[in-house]
Amino acid sequence: MTSNICATHPIDHSSQVISFEDHGIPIPNDILKLIASFLTPADIVHFGLANRRLSILFSDMELWNSLLRKHFPDSYEKLKPTTESLSFYKHLTLIENNIKTGKYRLQTLEGHQHVVSCMMVYEDKLISSDDTIKIWDLHTEKELMTLPGDTIIHRIAIYEGKLIAASLELKVWDFHTGQELQPSQKYLDILFSKNYDGKIINFLYKTIMISDPHTGQMLQTLNGHQTLIDSLIVHDGNLISLSYDGAIKIWDMRTGQELRQFQRKELSDCAAAYEDKIILGSWSGAIEILDLHTGQQLHLLKEHQRGVSCLTAYNGKLFSGSWDSTIKIWDLHTGKLLQTLKGHQERILCLAVHDGKIISGSADCTIKIWDFIPK
């Protein structure tokens, strides 16, 4: 009888639930979880509020962890054991709604005298650079420390508690104390490399080199590109290399075997990878999203008016910064434009996403924090 009702009539969640208990039929927790796995979070909340017996779903950590993994995979990876899953899911949902509706608090960090060339987030601190390096507390948005440089710093990295920066010369500091340390070739290799499973991955001309960071021993060399390599991306156990002839190669990091190759339609200024996608930003302002396995174009995004300078992906969304001085937020699965953020006066050079905040550095010498965290 129940299957006939489900097949021919819309389900009134509350009446169905109450009828079970009215007739004294117990609902096993496993069945509740199975039902909940096919529902949206809003429906689960509706069920829990409609009937006292179903309110057990609110406290089922396994259920809400699975929903976090499904809808907010990157935040789930950073989930602390002490975090209450339902509350965290609600928090992330509110952030997502604020992104879609354009509800945010905009804060400007000033202090750099030249273009903000690069940035990164580490231990809830923002590290930004022009010809100096500044460290900011992301909770208070206050400057903690300034480390002197000489010319514009174009790359920064953290390695074993050390802050490494490159301009015309290599500089190394203790990240926590700001004490300047003696640089070495090892730090230079770390700075210009990708890291995977404790290995250093670097490239020179057409060759990719994988070495041990502690001994310097060369572990593998990967050859196959016909022209100079442009950039490397380490993603999900694979290495993605892009060269100036438009070739994209996918390598197995464990074996060094080339898995497949496909061609870009136009050269990209920046690239990223997320799940089963490769994302390419071009000087024309277009963003191309390709299937990582086939090279097939999934989406071509053409909303930026000038070149795309930086890309980052998080929780199923793509964040792009451009020479048109805007940041755009996209749904990575549909290619839909969700939001355009305007505030900088010059081109955007670097982006970071952290805990409901989008952080951008610009040629206007400022850093802006677009805070979507519900207040």
C-alpha positions in Angstrom: 0.0 0.0 0.0 2.8 2.4 0.8 4.5 1.8 -2.5 1.3 2.6 -4.4 0.8 5.9 -2.5 4.4 6.9 -3.2 4.0 6.1 -6.9 0.7 7.9 -7.5 0.6 10.8 -5.0 2.9 13.6 -3.8 4.3 12.8 -0.4 3.2 15.0 2.5 6.3 14.4 4.7 4.7 15.3 8.0 1.5 13.2 7.5 3.5 10.2 6.4 5.8 10.4 9.4 3.0 10.9 11.9 0.9 8.0 10.5 3.8 5.6 11.2 3.9 6.5 14.9 0.1 6.7 15.2 0.0 3.1 14.2 2.8 2.1 16.6 5.2 1.2 13.8 8.8 1.9 15.0 11.2 3.5 12.5 14.7 2.0 12.7 17.5 4.5 12.7 19.1 2.8 9.6 15.8 3.5 7.7 15.8 7.1 8.8 19.4 7.5 7.6 18.5 5.9 4.3 15.5 8.2 3.7 17.6 11.2 4.7 20.3 10.3 2.2 17.9 11.0 -0.6 16.7 14.3 0.8 17.9 17.8 0.7 19.1 19.3 4.0 16.0 21.5 4.1 13.8 18.4 3.9 15.8 16.8 6.7 15.2 19.8 8.9 11.5 19.8 7.9 11.2 16.1 8.9 13.0 16.7 12.2 10.7 19.6 13.1 7.6 17.8 12.0 8.0 14.8 14.3 9.7 14.3 17.6 10.9 10.8 16.6 12.7 12.1 13.5 14.5 14.9 15.4 17.2 12.3 16.0 18.5 13.2 12.5 19.6 16.6 13.9 22.3 14.9 16.1 23.4 12.2 13.6 27.0 13.2 13.0 27.6 10.6 10.4 24.7 11.9 8.3 25.8 15.5 8.5 29.4 14.6 7.8 28.3 12.8 4.6 26.3 16.0 3.6 29.4 18.2 4.3 31.5 15.8 2.2 29.0 16.0 -0.6 28.2 19.8 -0.7 31.3 21.3 0.9 34.2 18.9 0.2 37.1 21.3 0.8 35.7 22.5 4.1 35.0 18.9 5.2 38.7 18.1 4.7 39.5 20.8 7.3 36.8 19.7 9.7 38.1 19.5 13.3 37.0 16.6 15.5 35.4 19.0 18.0 33.3 20.7 15.4 29.5 20.1 15.6 28.6 19.0 12.1 25.0 20.3 11.8 26.1 23.8 13.1 29.0 23.8 10.7 26.8 22.8 7.8 24.4 25.7 8.6 27.3 28.1 8.8 28.6 27.0 5.3 25.1 27.2 3.9 24.7 30.8 5.1 28.0 31.7 3.5 26.9 30.1 0.2 23.6 32.1 0.3 25.5 35.3 1.1 27.7 34.7 -1.9 24.7 34.2 -4.2 22.9 37.3 -2.9 26.0 39.4 -2.7 25.9 40.0 1.0 29.3 40.7 2.4 31.4 43.0 4.5 34.3 44.7 2.6 37.5 45.5 4.4 40.5 47.2 2.9 44.0 46.5 4.2 46.5 49.3 3.5 50.2 49.6 4.1 51.8 48.3 0.9 53.5 51.0 -1.1 53.6 49.1 -4.4 51.6 46.5 -6.3 50.6 43.5 -4.1 52.3 40.9 -6.2 51.5 37.7 -4.3 49.8 36.3 -1.2 49.1 33.1 0.7 47.2 32.1 3.9 49.0 30.1 6.5 47.8 29.3 10.1 45.0 31.9 9.9 47.6 34.5 8.9 47.7 36.3 5.6 51.1 36.8 4.0 51.3 39.5 1.3 54.1 41.1 -0.5 55.2 44.0 -2.6 58.9 44.9 -2.0 58.3 43.9 1.6 56.4 41.1 3.2 53.5 41.8 5.6 51.9 39.3 7.9 48.3 40.0 9.0 46.0 38.3 11.5 42.9 37.3 9.5 40.6 37.3 12.6 41.4 40.9 13.7 42.6 42.1 10.2 45.5 43.8 11.9 49.1 43.9 10.6 51.4 41.8 12.8 54.8 42.1 11.2 56.6 43.7 8.3 59.7 42.0 6.8 62.0 44.2 4.7 62.9 43.4 1.1 64.6 45.2 -1.8 62.6 44.9 -5.0 59.2 43.5 -5.9 58.8 40.0 -4.5 57.3 37.7 -7.0 57.1 34.4 -5.1 56.6 33.3 -1.4 56.4 29.9 0.3 56.3 28.3 3.7 58.6 25.3 4.4 59.2 23.8 7.9 58.3 27.0 9.7 60.4 29.2 7.4 59.1 31.9 5.2 60.9 32.0 1.9 60.7 34.9 -0.7 62.3 35.6 -4.0 62.9 38.9 -5.7 66.4 39.7 -7.1 67.7 37.7 -4.2 66.5 34.9 -2.0 65.4 35.8 1.6 64.5 33.4 4.4 62.9 34.2 7.8 61.6 32.3 10.8 57.9 32.6 10.2 56.9 33.0 13.9 59.7 35.3 15.1 60.6 37.2 11.9 64.3 36.5 12.4 66.2 36.5 9.1 68.0 33.2 8.3 70.7 32.2 6.0 69.4 31.2 2.5 70.5 28.1 0.7 69.9 26.4 -2.7 67.5 24.0 -0.9 65.2 26.9 -0.1 65.4 28.2 -3.7 64.3 24.7 -5.0 61.4 24.7 -2.5 60.3 28.1 -3.6 60.1 27.3 -7.3 58.6 23.8 -6.9 55.4 22.0 -6.4 55.2 19.6 -3.4 53.8 16.1 -3.5 54.2 13.5 -0.8 57.4 15.0 0.5 59.0 15.4 -2.9 60.1 18.5 -4.9 58.7 18.8 -8.4 60.4 21.4 -10.6 60.9 21.9 -14.3 63.7 23.2 -16.5 62.9 24.0 -20.2 61.2 20.8 -21.5 62.1 18.5 -18.5 60.2 17.8 -15.3 62.4 16.8 -12.3 61.3 15.1 -9.1 63.8 15.1 -6.2 64.1 14.4 -2.5 64.0 17.8 -0.6 66.3 16.5 2.2 69.1 14.8 0.2 68.7 16.6 -3.1 68.7 13.2 -4.9 67.0 13.1 -8.3 64.2 10.5 -8.2 62.6 10.9 -11.6 62.9 12.9 -14.8 59.9 13.3 -17.0 60.4 14.1 -20.7 57.8 14.5 -23.4 57.1 18.2 -24.0 58.3 19.6 -27.4 58.5 23.2 -26.2 59.2 25.0 -23.0 57.0 24.1 -20.0 54.8 26.9 -18.8 53.5 25.7 -15.5 52.9 22.6 -13.3 49.8 21.6 -11.2 49.9 18.8 -8.7 46.4 17.4 -8.3 44.9 14.2 -6.8 48.0 12.0 -7.3 48.6 13.3 -10.8 50.9 16.0 -12.3 49.5 18.3 -14.9 52.1 20.1 -17.1 51.4 22.9 -19.6 53.8 24.0 -22.3 54.0 27.0 -24.6 52.8 25.1 -27.7 49.5 24.6 -26.0 50.0 21.0 -24.9 48.6 19.7 -21.6 50.1 16.5 -20.3 48.8 14.4 -17.4 51.4 12.2 -15.6 51.0 9.5 -12.9 53.1 10.8 -10.0 53.8 7.4 -8.6 55.2 5.9 -11.8 56.2 8.9 -13.9 54.1 7.5 -16.8 52.4 9.9 -19.1 48.7 9.1 -19.0 47.3 11.3 -21.7 47.7 14.6 -23.6 45.4 17.2 -25.1 45.7 20.6 -26.6 44.6 24.1 -25.3 42.7 26.4 -27.7 44.7 29.4 -26.5 47.6 29.9 -24.2 46.6 30.6 -20.6 48.0 33.1 -18.1 46.9 31.0 -15.1 45.6 27.5 -14.5 44.0 25.4 -11.8 42.6 21.9 -11.3 39.6 20.9 -9.2 38.0 17.4 -9.0 37.9 16.1 -12.6 38.4 19.5 -14.2 41.3 21.6 -15.5 40.6 25.4 -15.5 42.5 27.8 -17.8 42.4 31.6 -17.7 43.5 33.4 -20.8 44.8 36.9 -21.8 41.6 37.3 -23.8 39.5 37.2 -20.6 38.0 33.8 -21.4 38.1 30.9 -18.9 38.0 27.4 -20.3 37.0 24.4 -18.2 38.1 21.1 -19.5 37.4 17.5 -18.5 40.6 16.2 -16.9 40.2 12.7 -18.4 39.2 13.6 -22.0 40.2 17.2 -22.6 36.6 17.9 -23.7 35.5 21.5 -23.1 32.8 21.6 -20.5 32.3 25.4 -20.2 33.7 28.5 -21.8 33.2 31.5 -19.6 33.4 34.9 -21.2 32.4 37.6 -18.7 35.8 39.2 -17.9 36.5 42.2 -20.1 40.3 41.8 -19.9 42.8 39.1 -19.2 42.4 36.6 -16.3 45.3 36.9 -13.9 44.5 34.4 -11.1 42.2 31.4 -10.4 41.3 29.4 -7.4 38.6 26.8 -6.8 36.9 25.9 -3.5 33.8 24.0 -2.5 32.6 23.7 -6.1 33.1 27.3 -6.9 35.6 29.1 -9.1 37.0 32.5 -8.2 38.7 34.5 -10.9 40.6 37.7 -10.7 41.2 39.9 -13.8 43.0 42.9 -15.3 39.5 44.4 -15.5 39.8 44.9 -11.7 36.9 42.5 -10.8 36.6 39.2 -9.1 34.0 36.8 -10.5 32.5 33.8 -8.7 31.2 30.9 -10.8 29.5 27.6 -10.2 32.1 25.1 -11.4 29.6 22.4 -12.3 27.2 24.6 -14.3 29.5 27.4 -15.4 26.9 29.9 -14.1 28.2 33.3 -13.0 27.1 33.8 -9.4 28.6 37.1 -8.4 30.9 39.9 -9.6 32.9 41.8 -6.9 34.0 45.4 -7.7 36.2 47.4 -5.4 39.7 47.5 -6.7 40.9 50.4 -8.9 43.5 48.5 -10.8 44.2 44.9 -12.0 43.9 42.1 -9.5 47.1 40.0 -9.3 46.5 37.4 -6.6 43.6 35.7 -4.8 43.0 33.5 -1.8 39.9 31.9 -0.3 39.8 31.2 3.4 36.9 30.4 5.8 34.2 32.4 4.0 36.5 35.2 3.0 37.8 36.1 -0.5 41.1 38.0 -0.3 42.5 39.9 -3.2 45.7 41.8 -3.9 45.9 44.4 -6.6 48.1 46.8 -8.5 46.3 49.6 -6.6 48.5 48.6 -3.6 45.7 47.4 -1.5 44.3 44.1 -0.2 40.6 43.7 0.0 38.8 41.1 2.2 35.3 40.2 1.0 33.8 38.7 4.1 30.7 36.5 3.5 30.6 35.1 7.0 27.2 35.6 8.6 27.1 38.1 11.4 
